[in-house]
Structure formats: C-alpha cells, structure tokens
C-alpha cells in the first residue's frame, strides 16, 4: 500500500509541476538576470544568479576574489536543475568553495524555428554578461552531458573563450564505445538515420518531445527502468520514498526541443560525428574546430557510464591531435579524471561525487591553469575514504600522459560512414515524399494529444488521484498504515525469499538486455559490413 501510494504521489507531483509551468528544480534561491527569449536571436534559455543557500545570503558565502562559476544543465529531454537540485551538488560545492555561482536554465517550449546556432549565441551572451559582472576573472564553465558538448562548440568556434571549462559526462567522439556495453551508437544505423528524428518533430508540430530522449535512456537499461528501481522502492519503502520522489520529480519533467536543432544535433553529431572532424558549421561565417579551444579543459568521465563512456569523452583527443607534441604545440592543457563505477547521472547528482571529485576540481583549477601545455590525468588521493574530508586529508596531483596512450576504440569508420550515407538518402526521401503530407495533418491540438499519450507520461499520471479514483482510497489507507507499521527484520524468512526472487528477475532482465545488445550489434555488422567490436580502448592505467 505504501509503495502504490508513493507512485500516486509521483503522479500528483508530475501534474502539479506541469501546472506550474515546469520551473527549474533548484534547491537554491535565485534571480533571473538575462532572458534569451527577448533577444534578437531568441532562444528558450535564461541566466540565473544564485542568491541564497538556505538561510545564508549570497554576500555571506561568496569570496569576491574568486572567479564565477556558470553551471549549464543538459537539455536532453528533462528540465533544468540536475546540477543544483540538492545542497550536495555542483552548485552547492561551488558556493561552499566561495565562488559566485550562475545557472543556465531553459524553458519547456523552444522558440519557433530555434536553431543550434541560436542556442550557442544565447550561451555566449550569458558568458559575456557574467564576465562583465566580474572583470578580470574569466568564468569557470561547468557543462553537464549535452551542455558539455555545447560548451565545447562555443569554445571551439571563431571567437573562443578564456576561462577553464569542465566537461562532465560529455560526448565529443560519437562513434567510439565498447562492444556489448555501449550499444546506443548503433541506433542511428538500425533506425535508418535522422529521418525518424524529423518525423517525430513533424508529429510534434515542429517540436521534438523530450520524452522520447528519456525513453531512449531507459531503453539502455530496461531492467532498471522496469524493475530494479521499483523493487528497491518496495523493499526499502520506509527510507527510500523521499529520495525516489525527489529524483522522479526531475526525471518526469519532460521538455521540448525545436525540430531544427534536434535534427542538427542528430545529423551532425551523433550520426555524422562531425565535431571531432572539424566539420560542424555554426553559421555561414564560422565553423567549429576543436583545435581552436585554448581555454584549459577538465574532462570528468566514468567507467560505469553507459551513456557517455570514457571512450566518447576522451576519444576525440587523438583524433584532433596527432601526438603529444602536436597538443603541446597547440598550447592546450587537457586534464581528465575518471571514476571507476558511478553511472551517468551520478556524475551530476551523486552527493559523494559532489563532495569529493567536484570539490577537488574546483580547488585545483588554479593549479591546472598554470600547468605546461599537455595531457594530464588528475589523481585524488583520499586515504580516509570520506568524501567530506578537506585538504590536506585528500591530495590532488597531476600525472602527465601521452596522447598516444589514449588509443581510441577502433570504431569501424567505414561502417559509420555508410550509416551517414543511408541517413542522408532516407532523409531526402522523407522530406520529399512524406513530410509535406504529414505536416498537413498535424496541428497544435494533435501535438498536445500525442504528448499526453506518450508512455513515459501515461505510466505516471494514470496513477494520480485525478485520473484514478481508487488511488484516493489508497492514499487514505496508506496515511494510517504509515503511522502504525512495524517493519519485519531483514533476516525474516519470507523477506529473504522475496529478495532472492527480485534478484532473479533482475538478472533475467540483464541477460535479456545483453542478448538484445548482441543481436543489435550483429545486425549492424551485417547491414553495414564491419564489426563494431574491433579494437580496445585503454587509459594509461591499463583499464
């Protein structure tokens, strides 16, 4: 009963959040200082200044001698806030270290016809605004996931940036990954390319529903999406409910992208892999070359990340720089840091990661900026094992690496080039013979109906008391049960058997996923002529 009541609360929270206009889920007070929707090139982005941490005001926490930090959240289906939706977060650690903190948010609806160039223009204006407020102190850019490669695009275009940039779980090399572990890169080939992205944008009346992106994330590990997280909630209902609801409030807040920018992202980056090749054009005046980046880069990746593995976060380096001497001649400093097990979202939301890795990164940025040009691995020595420890209880040092040591995963370039060609052919056919007819049948009413029929939404809101009267009865019963409930001991015989059955079902999901991924990769190899599993990626530690 308590389990179903928690799902009812999740549904009610989702609808309440929708009615409120999907505001950013930040655990800090803030003020809006710039709204890009009102600019000459409108984009649905805004810049916030963090004002308070609990009862402490901005002036009481901030050291005016420290450079400002701009945290940019990923626009990858969900709403903004993941970088600061609790105290132990990237925002919280930056404030804790005394930095003035700014946060870039985005609104649920894109501006009509909004392009990727419009978004990058808005981000540049925000950086200029913060720089003007803090003269002589170039801002530190914190880019999470999608926002990381957006910041890389911004830093690599013609004008460039000057402050250090931290890329957290950000893919820059889209064809690189490990066979059997990162199957998402084959999706473009198996689905026929970018046409399906344009098709979903047409169904949305010129908008792409972020719920499709969230569904793709869950598709990577269906066992967790369909069983594990609910089994964990059920087993630990007395302690897990609040954390579950907190996270699901963000996970269920789906935002939209414009058809134009989503098509550009899929076509140029995920299928074309043009970023590491220096072929991405921002507009008719400027194209992107990662060699143009001059500000120091800190790359944070994890071996437990199945969405952006270290292969995709680091694989671009040997593609852009021929060798270590080439990197040094370019005058660039690249520092990377890896975690052995944390998942993709854990890079941004894990409290222990925020209190140790992110704090160590912020503490070390001054040292990073004075390093000689080259490639370095950042090492954190933490003998106490306590993520709350302070210097000198933990120490940071940098070990020089060779670009040659970062052997990229030997992805079959010819096969992915065929994917690009097939994608272009299918997209041309779709735009000529299907899209014009489909757009005639779509209007704002049909797009809104499709929005609320999406399974990522129906699986949640149908358990609300607004849609299901039976859930109101469960709410009344659960309230009384919560007061009188006396949990059994964890070693109770039936509970032990229950956990064993749950683990068995979880393993079945994992086995099915591994089989599915193997079939997908084999199908990709048959269709495009090369295996995706040739080669190895190792870092200097041999992993």
N, C-alpha and C positions, 0 to 999 in steps of 0.2 A: 504493500500500500504506500509506503514512504517512497519507494522507487517510482511508482507511477505518479505520485504527487510531485516529485521533482521534475518529471517530464512535463507535467502540467504547468509548473512554474516556468520552465524553459519556454513553453509556447506562449504563455502570457507575457513574459519578458520580451520575446521577439515582437509580438504585436504592439506592445507598449513602445518599444524602440522605434518601430515603423511609424506609429502615430506621431512621435516626437520629431520625425524627420531624420532619423539615423544620425544623431550628433556624435562627435568623436568620444570614444570611451576612455578619457584620460582621468587619472586619479589625482589631478593637479588643477588648481585654478589657473585660468589663462585669460588673455585678451587678444582679440584679432587686430593685427596691425597692418595687414595687406590682404586684399581680396582680388585674385586674378580674374574673376568673372567680370570685373568692371574695367579691365584694361583694353587697349586697342586690339590685342590678340587674345580674346577671352579664353580662359581655361578654368575648369572647376576646382581650382586649388586656392588655398589661403595659408597665410603665415600667422602663427600664434606666438605670443611671448608668454612663457610660464611665469606666473605671478607668486604663487604660494605653495609651500609644502606643508600640508596640514595647517597648523596654526602659525607657522613661521613665514614671514613675508620675504619677498624676493631680495630686498635690500639687506636682510639679516643673514642670508645664506650665500650671497654671491660675492666673490672676490673680483673687484673691477679690473685688476691687473691680469686676470686670466682671459684667454680668448673665448669667444662664444661658441656654443655647440648648436648645430642645426640638425635635428633628428628628422629624417624623412621616412615615412612609413610606406610599405609596399601597397600599390594599387593593383592587387592581384585577385580581385573578387570580393574581398571583405572590406569593411570600413576602416578608418584610421583609428589609432590608439594602441596598437600592439606594442609599440616602443615605450609606452608610458601608462599602461592601464593598471599598474600597481606600483607601490613605493619602490620595491626592489626591481628596478627596470633600468633601461638605458637613460631615460630622463632622470630618474631618481639618483642614479650613480653620478651623472654629470653634475646635478645640483649638489649632491653630497660632497663632490670634489671642489665646489665653489665656482663652477663655470656658469655664466649666463646661458640659459637654455631657450631655444626657439624650436617650434614644432610645426612641420608642414602637414596640413590636412587636405583632404579632398572631399567634395560633396557627392551625394548619391547619384546625381544626374550630370552627365557631361554636357558641356556647351554644344550647341548644334554645329556639326561639322568639325568638331575639335580634332586636331591632329597631334602627332607626337612632337612636332616642331613647336606647336603652341604650348605644350606642357613644358618642354625644355626652356622655352622663353620665359615662362612664369617662374620656374625654379631659379633661373639666372637672376631675374629681378629680385627674388627673395634674398639670394646671396648678396646682391648689391645693397639691398636695404639693411641687412644685418651688418655688413661691412661698414656702411655709413654711420651706423649707430655706435660702432666700436672701432674708431680709426686706429690704424697701425696694428690691428690684431686680426689677421685673416681667420675667418670662422672655420671650425672643425666640422666637416660634413659627415654625418652618420647615415649611410644608406642601407636599408634592410631589404634583402631579396630583390624584387623588381626595382625598388628605389635605388639599389646599389648600381645596377647597370645603367639606370637613368642618370645617376650622378657621374658615372664613367663617361657616358656620352657627352654630358655637359663639360666635363674636364678635358675631353679629347677634341672638342670642336675648336673652331678657329681662335676664339679669344682665351679659352682656358681658364683655370682657377689657380689660386695661390696657396690656400690653406690645406692642411693634411686631410685625407679622405679615408674613412673606414668603411669597407665593404663587407657586410655581414651576410653570409649565405647567398652571395650574388653570382649568378651565372654569366660568364663572359665568353665561354667556349662551349657552344651548344651541342656539338656533335660528340663531345668527349663524355665517357661514362664507363661503367664496369658492367660487363655482361652478366645477366642474371640478377643484378641488383638495381640497376637504373634503366628500366625499360621505357621510360617516358619519351626518350629521344626517337624511338621508332614510330611513335604515334602519327607523326606527320606523314610518313610513308604509307602506313597501313590505312589511313583515312583519306588518302588521295590529295593531301596538301591543304592549302589555305582556303579552298573553296568553301569548306564546311564552316570556317570562321565567318566568312562573308555571308553565308546562308543564315547562320544564327543572328548575325547583325541585321539582316533583312527582316527576319521574323520579329525582331525587337523594334522595328520601325526606325532603323538607323542607329540603334543602341545594342551593345553586346551585354547580356546579363551575366554578372559576375558569379551567379550561382553555378554556371557551367564550369568555371575555373575551380570553384570549391569542390564540385563533384569529381573533377579530374584528380584533385589532390587525394580525395578519399578513395578513388579507384586504385591508386598506387598501393594502398594497404587496406583492402576491403575488410580484412579480419578485424582491424582496429575500429574501423568506421561502423561495422555492423554488429560486432560482438564485444571486443575487448573493453572498450570504454564504458559500455553499459554493464558488462559483468563486473568491472571494477567499482562502478557506482553501486550496483546491487549488493556486492559483498561488503562494501565499506560505507553503507548508507548513512551511518551516524557521523562520519567525519568527512566524506567526500562530496556531499551535496553542494556545499557552498562553493568549493573550487570548481566543480562541474558547471554550475550555473554561471559563474563569473566568466569562464572561458567561452561557454556556449553563447553567451550574450554577444561576444565579439564574432565568433565563428558563424553565427546565423544572421549577421547584418550584411546582406549582400548588396554591393554597389554595382553601378553600370559603367561601361566604357563606351566611347563612340565607336561606330563601325570602322571609321577610317584609322584611328590609332591602333585598334586591336588587330586589324588586317596588317598594318605596317609592322607591328611587333612580331606577329607570327611569320610573315613573309620574309622580313629582312633578318630577323634574329634566329628564331627557333628552327626555321626551315632553311633559310639562306645562309645562316652562320656568317653574315657579312661583317659583324663587328670586329672579330679578330683579323679579318682580311682587309680592313680599312675601306670597305665599300658602302658603308651606311651614309646616305646623304640626308642632312638635316633640312636643307632647302637648296635653292638654285645657286646659292653663293658659297656654301660651306659643306664639306663632308667630314666624316669622323675618321681619325687615325689614332689608335691607342698610343702610338709613339709620341703624339703631341702632349700627352699628360706629363706635366712637370711637377705637380704637387705630390708630396710623399703619399704612398698608398699603403694601407694596412688591410690585409685580407684575412678574414676570420671564417674558417670553414670547419666542417665536422665529418668524420668518417661514418657517423650514424645518420647523416642527412641523405635521404633517398631522393630528395627533390633537387638539391644543388650539392652534389658531392664535390670533394676537393678537385676531382678531375675537371669539372666545369668552372670552378672558382680560380684554378691556377693554370689550367691547360693553355690559356692564351699567351702566357709569358714566353715559352719557347717558340710560339707561332709568330710573335711580334718581334722578338729579339733573337738574332741568330745564335748568340752565345753570351757569356757573361761580359766579355769585353764590349760587345755591342750595347748592352744595357748600361754599362758604366760610361761609355762614350756619349750616350743619350742624356747622362746626368740625372738618371732616375734612381729613386730609392723605393724598393718594394719590400715590405715586411709581411710575412704570413704567419698565422697562428692557427693551429689545428686542435680540435677537441676529439678524443677517441670514440665517443659514443653518443653525444647529445643529438637529438633529432633536429629537423629543420626549424620548427617553431621554437624549440628550446634555445636556439641561438639568440632569439629575441626576448623570450618570455621567462626563461628559467631564472629563478631568483639566485641560485648558486652561481650560475654563469654571470649574471649581472654583478654580483658582489665580488667576483674574483677576476674573470677574464676582462669584462668591460671596464672595471675599475683600473685594472693593470694597464689596459690600453691607454686610457686617459692619463694615467700617471706617467706613462712612458713617451708621450707624444713629443715632448721637448727633446728627449734623447734621440728619438727617431729622426727628427728634423736636422740633427747635426751629424748623422751617420754619413759616411762616404757613400757615393753612388754605388749601387749593387743590390744583390738579393740576399735577404736575411730571414732566418727563422727566429721568431720570438719565443723564448722559453720562460716559463714561470715555475720557479722552484718554490713549492709550498709544503714544507715538511710537516706542518701541523695538520694539513688536510682540512683546515677550517676555512670556508670561503669568506668568513667575516674578518679574517686576520688582516692586520695592517703592516705596512713596511716598518721595520725590517724583517717582520716574521715571514714575509714572502719576498723573493727577489726576482727581478727580471733581467735577463741578459739576451744578447742577440748573437746568433751563430751565423757566420757568413756561409752562403750556399752558392752553388754554381747553377746557372740556367740549364746547363747540360744535364744536371742531376734530375731536374724536373722533367723526366721523359713523359711526354703526353701519352695518354692512352691512344693506341694505334687505331684510331677510328677509320673505317673504310671510306675515304673521301670520295672515291668514285661512286660508291653506292648512294651516299647522301647527295652527291651532285645529280644523280638520276632522280632522286626524290624531288629536288628543286625543279628539274625539267618537267616531271609529271605534274607537280603542283601548278606550275605556270600554264601548262596545257589545259588542265582541268578547270582552272580559274578563268581562263579565257573563254572556254565553252560555257561555263556557268554564267558569266557576265553577259554573254551574247544571247543565250537562248533561254535561261531560267530566271535570272534576277529581275529583268524588266517585268515579267508576268507576275512574279511573286510580290514585288513591291506594289503592284496594283491592288492586291488583295489584302494588304496589311495597313492598319491604321492604329492610332493610339489605343483604341478600345481592345483590339485583338492582341496588341503587345502586352497590355496590362493583364488580360486574361491568361495569356501564356506565362506571364510572370508568376501569378498565384497558383498555376497548375504545375509548376516545376517541382519535382520530387524532393529537392533539398528544402523547399518551403513546406509542402504538404506534410512531410514526415514530422514536422514540428508543430505547425499551427493547428492541425486537426486534433491535437490533444489538449487544446485550450478549452476552458470552460465556455468560451464564446461560441465554439463550434460543436462541442461535445458535452451535452448536459450531464452525462454520467461523471465527468471529471469533477464537477462541483461537489458531488457526493463523496468522491474520493478525498477531496480537499478537507471536507468536514471531518471525515473519519481519521485522516492522517494527522490532523491537528491534535486530536485526543490521543491517538496512538503514540505520537512523539513524546508526550508527557509521561506516559505510563510504561513505555517499552523498556524491557530489561534484556539486552543482548546476551546471547549464549557465548560461552567461552570459545576461543578459536580452535581448540582441540576437540570440540564436540563431534561425535562420530559422523552425524549426518552433514555437518558443515564441511568436514574434511572430504567426504564423498562429493559434495556439491562442488567444491573447488577442483577436485580431480576431473569431474565431468566438464567443467568450464574450461580447464586447460586442454582437455582432449579436443573440444570443439575449436578452440583457438588454434591448435596445431593443424586441424583439418583445414581451416581457412588458410593457414600459412602454406601448407602443402599444395592447396589448390592455386594459390597465387603464384608459387614458384613454377608450377606446371603451366599456368597461363602465360607467364612471362617467357618461359622457354619456347612455347608454341609461337608466341608473337615474334620473338627474335628469329626463330627458324623460318617463319613465314616471310619476314622481312628479307632474310638472306635469299630465299627462293625467288622473291619478286624482284629484288634489286641486284642480285648476283654476287654479293660478298657477305661474309660473316661479320657480324658486329662485335664479335668477341675476341678478335685477334689482338695480341699485344698486352702490355702491362703498364700500369702507372705506379711509380714508386716515389716516395719522398726520400730525402737523404737518410731517414731512419729505417728505410727498407720496408715500410708498410705498403 
